[in-house]
Amino acid sequence: MNKLFRGLRGLIKVEEEISLSSQLQSKTFLVVGAQTGAGNEICNCLAEDKHKLALACDSGKDSLNSLSKDLLDKGATVNIFEFNLGNEENIKDVVNGAVSQFDTLDAMILALEEPFRGDLSDLEDPTKVIDSVLDANYYTLVYFTYYALPLLRKSRGKIILLSSFHEPGQDEGDALYYASRGATLGFFETLQEEETGISILIVHGANTHPQEISRSGSHKPSTSKGDQDVQKSAKLVWTASR
């Protein structure tokens, strides 16, 4: 199957494996959403290349301790950071903490998505739900990008966004999710046009999150099943990172 690159917009759809040289210099990666299904797989792929990994999660830090051991066994250097969704100062501290540990930042991978499904007309407190969805799927990614950009400009690095965004109207009850992810895509597609010193790539692929947003706006364990396609998504991101 063909590999499609849509010009300077950096939109990637890859449906074949790409063979590249394994002789790569160790780099520093900040992986936002390391606790997600694809985030876990991405970290495992990067560890094979002995990279330095800053794992950032908003939940599931305990599960990352187990993942960290596996990554260390593969030869990676690992640090774990926890943040609160949509909290600008907290996110700034995570970016600064990663750089203080590794001295530089070569790439940032954004693999964070937290789903919400439901009819907006039935919500008791729509403002709280909307805020939660925007914090998880838009503001958090924008804040990470804002604070990482100066560092990535210095290293002439990369930002890679993993998005499972589909065409609107495919899934019932996903209007709010589509709105938040559409805003995210618009932000990064615009950034692609504005930034000349770094590469900004958007990879479309499946992801799963251990949590989802409830109808009250709080976070609860996800009811969705794991998606075997997250391994394919991870491979696409890993290829884009090289």
DABELHU-V294081 format. One record per backbone hydrogen bond with DSSP energy under -0.5 kcal/mol. CO is the residue of the C=O (numbers start at 1). NH is the residue of the N-H. E is the energy in kcal/mol with one decimal. If there is no record, write none. Layout:
# DABELHU-V294081
co=<CO,CO>
nh=<NH,NH>
e=<E,E>
This chain:
# DABELHU-V294081
co=<3,4,5,6,6,7,10,10,11,12,13,18,22,27,27,28,28,29,29,30,30,31,31,31,32,33,36,37,38,39,40,41,42,43,44,45,46,46,47,51,51,52,53,53,54,54,55,56,56,57,60,61,62,63,64,65,66,67,68,69,70,71,72,77,79,81,84,86,87,88,89,90,91,92,93,94,95,96,97,98,99,106,107,108,108,109,109,110,111,115,118,119,120,125,125,126,127,128,129,130,131,132,133,134,134,135,135,138,139,140,141,142,143,144,145,146,148,149,150,151,152,152,157,158,159,159,160,160,161,161,163,167,171,173,174,175,176,177,178,179,180,181,182,183,184,185,186,187,188,189,190,190,191,199,199,201,201,202,202,203,203,208,210,212,214,218,220,226,227,228,229,230,231,232,233,234,235,236,237,238,239>
nh=<5,13,7,9,11,10,12,202,6,204,4,20,24,29,52,106,107,31,54,32,109,33,34,56,111,36,40,41,42,43,44,45,46,47,48,49,49,51,50,53,77,29,55,79,31,56,81,33,34,83,64,65,66,67,68,69,70,71,72,73,74,76,75,53,55,57,87,88,91,92,93,94,95,96,97,98,99,100,101,102,103,158,30,110,160,32,111,162,113,213,120,122,123,128,129,130,131,132,133,134,135,136,137,138,139,86,140,142,143,144,145,146,147,148,149,150,152,153,154,155,156,157,199,108,161,201,110,162,163,203,205,170,174,118,178,179,180,181,182,183,184,185,186,187,188,189,190,191,192,193,193,194,195,159,201,161,203,12,204,163,205,37,222,220,217,214,212,228,230,231,233,234,235,236,237,238,239,240,241,242,242>
e=<-0.5,-1.9,-1.2,-1.1,-0.6,-1.3,-0.5,-2.0,-1.7,-1.4,-2.4,-0.6,-1.8,-0.5,-3.0,-1.9,-1.5,-0.6,-3.0,-0.7,-2.9,-0.6,-0.7,-2.7,-3.1,-1.7,-2.6,-1.6,-2.9,-2.3,-1.9,-2.1,-2.5,-2.2,-1.1,-0.5,-1.1,-1.3,-2.0,-0.5,-1.6,-2.9,-0.7,-2.1,-2.7,-0.6,-3.4,-2.5,-1.9,-2.2,-1.3,-1.2,-1.0,-1.9,-3.1,-1.4,-1.4,-2.3,-2.6,-2.0,-1.1,-2.2,-1.4,-3.8,-3.2,-2.3,-2.0,-0.9,-2.4,-2.6,-2.0,-1.6,-2.2,-2.5,-2.5,-2.4,-1.9,-2.3,-1.5,-1.9,-3.2,-1.5,-2.2,-0.5,-2.7,-3.1,-0.8,-2.6,-0.6,-2.7,-0.6,-1.6,-1.3,-0.5,-1.6,-2.9,-2.5,-2.2,-2.5,-2.6,-2.6,-2.1,-2.5,-1.9,-2.3,-0.6,-1.6,-2.2,-2.8,-2.2,-2.0,-2.6,-2.0,-1.7,-2.2,-0.5,-2.4,-2.4,-1.3,-1.6,-0.8,-2.6,-2.3,-2.2,-0.5,-2.9,-2.9,-0.5,-0.6,-3.3,-1.6,-1.2,-1.2,-2.4,-3.0,-2.1,-2.2,-2.6,-2.6,-1.9,-1.8,-2.6,-2.3,-2.1,-2.3,-2.7,-1.8,-2.1,-1.8,-0.9,-0.6,-1.4,-2.8,-2.6,-0.5,-2.8,-0.5,-3.1,-0.5,-2.8,-0.6,-3.2,-2.5,-2.7,-1.4,-3.1,-2.7,-0.6,-2.1,-1.2,-2.3,-2.5,-1.9,-2.0,-2.3,-2.9,-2.5,-2.2,-1.7,-0.6,-1.0>
